[in-house]
């Protein structure tokens, strides 16, 4: 079923591209007819040629509505999509035959434009389907040439492009027909062979990608189990250290107390690290994302109350600006709150005393834009692309603060992307950093 849906989606995308391409072709036809009629003054039935362009507009509009409907998810949907592809190419070949007929017939060098449709047919259809379309194109061409040769339909001579009418020159007709037929079949064979190889490679890449995702899932589950066990052991260790450092088990001398306090501090840092690792691993494994509709201004208020004391302790000016029109947003409240808090905490941490940190929330049409700016140590330009990688910390950040997990921004990125949003950063070393978060109002 997944394979059918994937193939159906690819064909739909190619048909949509084909429809867009046809609009350009229509403009090209109208422009070419106008130039030939008004500027070069070639004696052609311009109204009939414009009529073919109108016919193209009508059925291209029809296919636009047909294809842009929600995709079917069954094998019948795939058959339907293939039928649309066949119908489009067949109508295009018919339209091209009429264009050729009204503009010189076999004298028109644009007869070889049939090749473009053969290439498209080879991309959209099976090899058998592409050869059927090539046979249909050859039939249209030979039938048109035969009718003009016998005089059953009018021939529109392409003077002054050719010195005299060629539609009754047997040897010329035979030569052009042989070249035309062989070229179409060769084009289909080559294009379908290349298309087949590319489709096979695409399937292999899809299988490899699924295998990698499965391996990543297994790795994440393993990390989840291990870190969960480590967390329990660390919590037990810390619960044993705390009563000793507090003197419950007896008085400690200065050296003993110092060692235990250091152990307590390190175990606390490890628990924080393990919790961060558990958080990002659970997020990777959690396929379901339970969202709610909540007040965004209230969320910012809660964040402000948390961050303000930290900023005050470092004598940092912390400002908040929220658009009055902002009301509610859909998402996982705790995840969004922790992500913004983490970025703000980093801004406070890496901004010198007396610096500035600001949070601005702007209402856009379908989303909210969060801007977090500081005038702290900044991020080196050559390290900006790595700041959202797991376990990565910029060099100047490591120099200023030894401890750190390097997971905070990675988790924030996971959260924002799971909410179908975007997060990016601008920074200059020694001048400050700006983080941007764009979240849709509804997922």
C-alpha positions as CSV (number, residue, x, y, z in Angstrom):
1,X,0.0,0.0,0.0
2,X,2.8,2.4,0.9
3,X,4.5,1.7,-2.4
4,X,1.3,2.4,-4.3
5,X,0.8,5.7,-2.5
6,X,4.4,6.7,-3.1
7,X,4.2,5.9,-6.8
8,X,0.9,7.6,-7.1
9,X,2.3,10.7,-5.4
10,X,5.3,10.9,-7.8
11,X,3.1,10.5,-10.9
12,X,0.8,13.2,-9.6
13,X,3.7,15.6,-9.0
14,X,5.0,15.0,-12.6
15,X,1.5,15.5,-14.1
16,X,1.3,18.8,-12.2
17,X,4.6,19.9,-13.6
18,X,3.3,18.8,-17.1
19,X,0.2,21.0,-16.6
20,X,2.3,24.0,-15.6
21,X,4.6,23.4,-18.6
22,X,1.5,23.4,-20.9
23,X,0.6,26.9,-19.8
24,X,4.0,28.1,-21.1
25,X,3.4,26.2,-24.3
26,X,0.1,27.9,-24.8
27,X,1.7,31.3,-24.4
28,X,4.4,30.2,-26.9
29,X,1.8,29.2,-29.5
30,X,-0.1,32.4,-29.2
31,X,3.2,34.4,-29.5
32,X,4.5,32.4,-32.4
33,X,1.2,32.7,-34.3
34,X,1.1,36.5,-33.7
35,X,4.6,36.9,-34.9
36,X,4.1,34.7,-38.0
37,X,0.8,36.5,-38.9
38,X,1.4,40.1,-38.0
39,X,5.2,40.6,-38.3
40,X,6.6,38.0,-40.8
41,X,3.2,38.0,-42.7
42,X,3.2,34.2,-43.4
43,X,-0.1,33.3,-45.0
44,X,-1.5,31.0,-42.3
45,X,-5.1,30.5,-40.9
46,X,-4.3,32.4,-37.7
47,X,-7.9,32.1,-36.3
48,X,-7.7,28.3,-36.5
49,X,-4.3,28.2,-34.9
50,X,-5.6,30.4,-32.1
51,X,-8.6,28.0,-31.8
52,X,-6.1,25.2,-31.1
53,X,-4.6,27.3,-28.3
54,X,-8.1,27.8,-26.9
55,X,-8.7,24.0,-27.0
56,X,-5.4,23.6,-25.0
57,X,-6.6,26.1,-22.4
58,X,-9.9,24.3,-22.0
59,X,-8.5,20.8,-21.4
60,X,-5.6,22.0,-19.4
61,X,-8.0,23.8,-17.1
62,X,-10.0,20.7,-16.8
63,X,-7.0,18.6,-15.9
64,X,-5.8,21.2,-13.4
65,X,-9.0,20.7,-11.4
66,X,-8.9,17.0,-11.8
67,X,-5.3,16.4,-10.7
68,X,-5.2,18.9,-7.8
69,X,-8.0,17.0,-6.0
70,X,-6.9,14.9,-2.9
71,X,-5.0,11.8,-4.0
72,X,-6.5,8.4,-3.9
73,X,-4.8,6.0,-1.5
74,X,-5.6,2.7,-3.3
75,X,-4.5,0.9,-6.4
76,X,-7.5,2.3,-8.2
77,X,-6.1,5.7,-7.5
78,X,-2.9,4.8,-9.3
79,X,-4.8,3.5,-12.3
80,X,-6.8,6.7,-12.4
81,X,-3.6,8.8,-12.3
82,X,-2.1,6.8,-15.1
83,X,-5.3,7.3,-17.1
84,X,-5.0,11.0,-16.7
85,X,-1.4,11.0,-17.9
86,X,-2.4,9.0,-21.0
87,X,-5.3,11.3,-21.7
88,X,-3.2,14.4,-21.4
89,X,-0.4,13.1,-23.8
90,X,-3.0,11.9,-26.3
91,X,-4.8,15.2,-26.4
92,X,-1.4,17.1,-26.7
93,X,-0.4,14.9,-29.6
94,X,-3.8,15.6,-31.3
95,X,-3.4,19.4,-30.7
96,X,0.1,19.3,-32.1
97,X,-1.1,17.4,-35.2
98,X,-3.7,20.2,-35.8
99,X,-1.0,22.9,-35.3
100,X,1.2,21.2,-37.8
101,X,-1.6,20.8,-40.3
102,X,-2.6,24.5,-40.1
103,X,1.1,25.6,-40.4
104,X,2.6,23.7,-43.3
105,X,2.1,20.0,-42.6
106,X,5.1,18.0,-43.6
107,X,6.9,21.2,-44.6
108,X,6.9,22.4,-41.0
109,X,10.1,21.6,-39.2
110,X,8.3,21.7,-35.9
111,X,7.0,18.2,-36.6
112,X,9.9,17.0,-34.5
113,X,8.3,18.6,-31.5
114,X,6.6,15.3,-31.2
115,X,9.9,14.1,-29.6
116,X,9.3,16.2,-26.5
117,X,6.0,14.4,-25.9
118,X,7.7,11.1,-26.3
119,X,10.3,12.0,-23.7
120,X,7.5,13.2,-21.3
121,X,5.5,10.0,-22.0
122,X,8.6,7.9,-21.1
123,X,8.9,9.7,-17.8
124,X,5.2,9.5,-16.9
125,X,4.2,6.2,-18.3
126,X,5.5,2.6,-18.5
127,X,7.7,1.6,-21.4
128,X,4.7,-0.1,-23.1
129,X,2.6,3.0,-22.5
130,X,5.3,5.2,-24.0
131,X,5.6,3.1,-27.1
132,X,1.8,3.1,-27.5
133,X,1.8,6.9,-27.4
134,X,4.7,6.9,-30.0
135,X,2.7,4.7,-32.3
136,X,-0.4,6.9,-31.9
137,X,1.8,10.0,-32.7
138,X,3.1,8.3,-35.9
139,X,-0.4,7.3,-36.9
140,X,-1.6,11.0,-36.5
141,X,1.4,12.2,-38.5
142,X,1.1,9.7,-41.4
143,X,-2.7,10.1,-41.5
144,X,-2.3,13.9,-41.8
145,X,0.3,13.5,-44.5
146,X,-1.9,11.0,-46.4
147,X,-5.0,13.2,-46.3
148,X,-3.0,16.2,-47.5
149,X,-1.3,14.1,-50.2
150,X,-4.6,12.8,-51.5
151,X,-6.2,16.2,-51.3
152,X,-8.9,15.2,-48.9
153,X,-8.0,18.1,-46.6
154,X,-6.5,21.5,-47.5
155,X,-2.7,22.0,-47.4
156,X,-1.5,25.3,-46.0
157,X,1.8,25.9,-47.8
158,X,4.6,27.3,-45.6
159,X,5.7,30.0,-48.0
160,X,8.1,31.9,-48.0
161,X,9.8,29.3,-45.6
162,X,9.9,26.8,-48.5
163,X,10.3,27.7,-52.2
164,X,7.3,25.6,-53.2
165,X,4.7,23.2,-51.7
166,X,6.2,19.8,-50.8
167,X,3.1,17.9,-49.6
168,X,3.0,15.9,-52.9
169,X,6.7,15.2,-53.2
170,X,6.7,11.4,-52.7
171,X,10.5,11.0,-52.1
172,X,10.5,13.9,-49.7
173,X,7.5,12.6,-47.8
174,X,9.1,9.1,-47.6
175,X,12.4,10.4,-46.4
176,X,10.9,12.7,-43.7
177,X,8.6,9.9,-42.6
178,X,11.4,7.4,-42.1
179,X,13.5,9.8,-40.1
180,X,10.4,10.9,-38.1
181,X,9.3,7.3,-37.2
182,X,12.8,6.1,-36.3
183,X,13.5,9.2,-34.3
184,X,10.4,8.8,-32.2
185,X,10.9,5.1,-31.4
186,X,14.6,5.7,-30.6
187,X,13.7,8.6,-28.4
188,X,11.2,6.5,-26.5
189,X,13.6,3.6,-26.1
190,X,16.4,5.8,-24.8
191,X,14.2,8.0,-22.5
192,X,12.3,5.0,-21.1
193,X,15.6,3.1,-20.4
194,X,17.0,6.1,-18.5
195,X,13.7,6.6,-16.7
196,X,13.6,2.9,-15.7
197,X,17.1,3.1,-14.2
198,X,16.3,6.3,-12.3
199,X,13.1,4.8,-10.9
200,X,15.0,1.7,-9.8
201,X,17.6,3.8,-8.2
202,X,14.9,5.9,-6.5
203,X,13.3,2.7,-5.1
204,X,16.7,1.5,-3.8
205,X,17.3,4.8,-2.1
206,X,13.8,4.7,-0.5
207,X,14.5,1.2,0.8
208,X,17.9,2.4,2.2
209,X,16.2,5.3,3.8
210,X,13.6,3.1,5.5
211,X,16.4,0.8,6.8
212,X,18.3,3.8,8.2
213,X,15.2,5.1,9.9
214,X,14.6,1.6,11.4
215,X,18.2,1.5,12.6
216,X,17.8,5.0,14.1
217,X,14.7,3.9,15.9
218,X,16.5,0.8,17.4
219,X,19.4,3.0,18.4
220,X,17.0,5.5,20.1
221,X,15.2,2.7,21.9
222,X,18.5,1.4,23.2
223,X,19.6,4.9,24.3
224,X,16.2,5.4,26.0
225,X,16.6,2.2,28.0
226,X,20.2,2.8,29.0
227,X,19.7,6.4,30.0
228,X,16.6,5.5,32.0
229,X,18.6,3.0,34.0
230,X,21.5,5.5,34.5
231,X,19.0,8.1,35.7
232,X,17.7,5.8,38.3
233,X,21.2,4.9,39.6
234,X,22.2,8.6,39.6
235,X,19.1,9.5,41.5
236,X,19.9,6.8,44.1
237,X,23.4,8.1,44.4
238,X,22.3,11.6,44.9
239,X,19.7,10.6,47.5
240,X,22.5,8.9,49.4
241,X,24.8,12.0,49.2
242,X,22.3,14.6,50.2
243,X,21.7,13.4,53.8
244,X,25.4,13.1,54.4
245,X,26.2,16.6,53.2
246,X,23.4,17.9,55.3
247,X,24.9,16.3,58.4
248,X,22.1,13.9,59.1
249,X,24.6,11.0,59.4
250,X,27.0,12.9,61.5
251,X,29.4,15.8,61.4
252,X,31.9,16.0,58.5
253,X,35.2,17.8,58.4
254,X,35.9,20.4,55.8
255,X,37.7,18.1,53.3
256,X,35.0,15.4,53.5
257,X,32.2,18.0,53.0
258,X,34.0,19.5,50.1
259,X,34.4,16.2,48.3
260,X,30.8,15.2,48.9
261,X,29.5,18.6,47.7
262,X,31.6,18.2,44.5
263,X,30.1,14.7,44.0
264,X,26.6,16.1,44.6
265,X,27.2,18.9,42.0
266,X,28.5,16.5,39.4
267,X,25.7,13.9,40.0
268,X,23.2,16.8,39.6
269,X,24.8,17.8,36.3
270,X,24.7,14.2,35.1
271,X,21.0,13.9,36.0
272,X,20.3,17.1,34.0
273,X,22.3,15.7,31.1
274,X,20.5,12.3,31.2
275,X,17.1,14.1,31.4
276,X,17.9,16.1,28.3
277,X,19.0,12.9,26.5
278,X,15.9,11.2,27.5
279,X,13.8,14.2,26.3
280,X,15.2,14.2,22.8
281,X,15.1,10.4,22.5
282,X,11.5,10.2,23.6
283,X,10.6,12.9,21.1
284,X,12.3,11.0,18.2
285,X,10.4,7.8,19.2
286,X,7.0,9.5,19.9
287,X,5.0,9.3,16.7
288,X,1.9,10.8,18.2
289,X,2.0,14.5,19.2
290,X,-0.9,15.5,21.4
291,X,-1.6,19.2,20.9
292,X,-3.9,21.6,22.7
293,X,-5.1,25.2,22.1
294,X,-3.7,27.5,24.8
295,X,-3.0,31.2,25.5
296,X,0.3,32.2,24.0
297,X,0.6,35.5,26.0
298,X,0.1,33.5,29.2
299,X,2.9,31.2,28.2
300,X,5.2,34.2,27.6
301,X,4.2,35.5,31.0
302,X,5.2,32.3,32.7
303,X,8.5,32.3,30.8
304,X,9.1,35.9,31.9
305,X,8.5,35.1,35.5
306,X,11.1,32.3,35.3
307,X,13.8,34.3,33.5
308,X,13.5,37.7,35.2
309,X,15.2,36.6,38.4
310,X,18.1,35.1,36.5
311,X,18.5,38.3,34.5
312,X,18.3,40.4,37.7
313,X,21.1,38.4,39.3
314,X,23.4,39.3,36.5
315,X,22.2,42.9,36.2
316,X,21.0,42.1,32.7
317,X,18.2,44.2,31.2
318,X,15.5,41.8,30.1
319,X,12.6,43.2,28.0
320,X,9.5,41.5,26.6
321,X,7.3,42.8,23.7
322,X,4.2,40.9,22.7
323,X,1.7,42.1,20.0
324,X,-1.7,42.8,21.6
325,X,-3.5,40.9,18.9
326,X,-1.9,37.6,19.8
327,X,-4.2,35.3,21.6
328,X,-4.0,31.5,21.3
329,X,-1.8,28.9,19.6
330,X,-2.1,25.2,19.0
331,X,0.7,22.9,20.2
332,X,2.3,21.1,23.1
333,X,2.6,23.8,25.7
334,X,5.3,22.3,27.8
335,X,7.6,21.6,24.8
336,X,7.2,25.1,23.4
337,X,7.8,26.6,26.9
338,X,10.9,24.6,27.5
339,X,12.3,25.4,24.1
340,X,11.9,29.2,24.5
341,X,13.2,29.0,28.1
342,X,16.3,27.1,27.0
343,X,17.2,29.7,24.4
344,X,16.6,32.6,26.9
345,X,18.6,30.8,29.6
346,X,21.5,30.5,27.2
347,X,21.2,34.2,26.3
348,X,21.4,35.1,30.0
349,X,24.3,32.7,30.6
350,X,26.4,34.0,27.7
351,X,25.7,37.7,28.1
352,X,28.0,39.6,30.3
353,X,26.8,41.5,33.4
354,X,25.1,44.7,32.4
355,X,24.1,43.4,29.0
356,X,20.7,43.2,27.3
357,X,18.4,40.3,26.4
358,X,15.0,40.8,24.7
359,X,12.1,38.6,23.7
360,X,9.7,39.9,21.0
361,X,6.5,38.1,19.8
362,X,5.0,39.2,16.5
363,X,1.7,38.3,14.9
364,X,2.1,37.3,11.3
365,X,-0.8,36.2,9.0
366,X,-0.8,32.4,9.7
367,X,2.0,32.2,12.3
368,X,3.8,33.8,15.2
369,X,7.4,35.0,15.1
370,X,9.5,34.8,18.2
371,X,12.7,36.9,18.3
372,X,15.2,36.3,21.1
373,X,18.1,38.8,21.0
374,X,21.1,39.4,23.2
375,X,24.4,41.3,23.0
376,X,26.5,38.5,24.5
377,X,29.6,36.6,23.3
378,X,28.0,35.6,20.0
379,X,28.7,32.5,17.9
380,X,31.6,32.2,15.5
381,X,30.4,32.4,11.9
382,X,32.0,29.1,10.9
383,X,30.1,27.3,13.7
384,X,26.6,28.7,13.1
385,X,25.6,25.7,10.9
386,X,26.3,23.3,13.7
387,X,24.6,24.9,16.7
388,X,21.4,22.7,16.3
389,X,23.4,19.5,16.1
390,X,23.2,17.1,19.1
391,X,26.0,17.5,21.6
392,X,27.5,20.4,19.8
393,X,28.7,23.5,21.7
394,X,30.5,26.5,20.2
395,X,34.2,26.9,21.1
396,X,33.8,30.2,22.9
397,X,30.8,28.8,24.8
398,X,32.9,25.9,26.0
399,X,35.7,28.3,27.1
400,X,33.2,30.3,29.2
401,X,31.2,27.5,30.6
402,X,32.8,24.0,30.9
403,X,29.6,22.2,31.8
404,X,26.8,21.8,29.2
405,X,25.0,19.0,27.4
406,X,24.9,20.5,23.9
407,X,21.4,19.1,23.6
408,X,19.2,22.2,24.4
409,X,19.2,23.7,20.9
410,X,18.9,20.2,19.3
411,X,15.8,19.6,21.4
412,X,14.4,23.0,20.6
413,X,14.8,22.3,16.9
414,X,13.0,18.9,17.2
415,X,10.2,20.6,19.0
416,X,9.8,23.5,16.5
417,X,9.9,21.2,13.5
418,X,7.4,18.8,15.1
419,X,5.1,21.8,15.3
420,X,5.7,22.4,11.6
421,X,7.6,25.6,12.4
422,X,11.1,26.9,11.6
423,X,14.0,28.0,13.8
424,X,17.2,29.8,12.7
425,X,20.0,31.9,14.1
426,X,22.0,35.0,13.2
427,X,25.1,35.9,15.2
428,X,28.5,37.6,15.2
429,X,31.2,36.7,17.6
430,X,31.6,39.3,20.3
431,X,28.5,41.2,19.2
432,X,25.5,39.0,20.1
433,X,23.0,36.5,18.8
434,X,19.4,36.5,17.5
435,X,17.3,33.4,17.5
436,X,14.1,33.3,15.4
437,X,11.3,30.9,15.9
438,X,8.3,30.8,13.6
439,X,5.3,28.7,14.8
440,X,2.1,28.2,12.8
441,X,-1.1,29.2,14.7
442,X,-2.6,25.9,13.9
443,X,-0.9,22.6,13.1
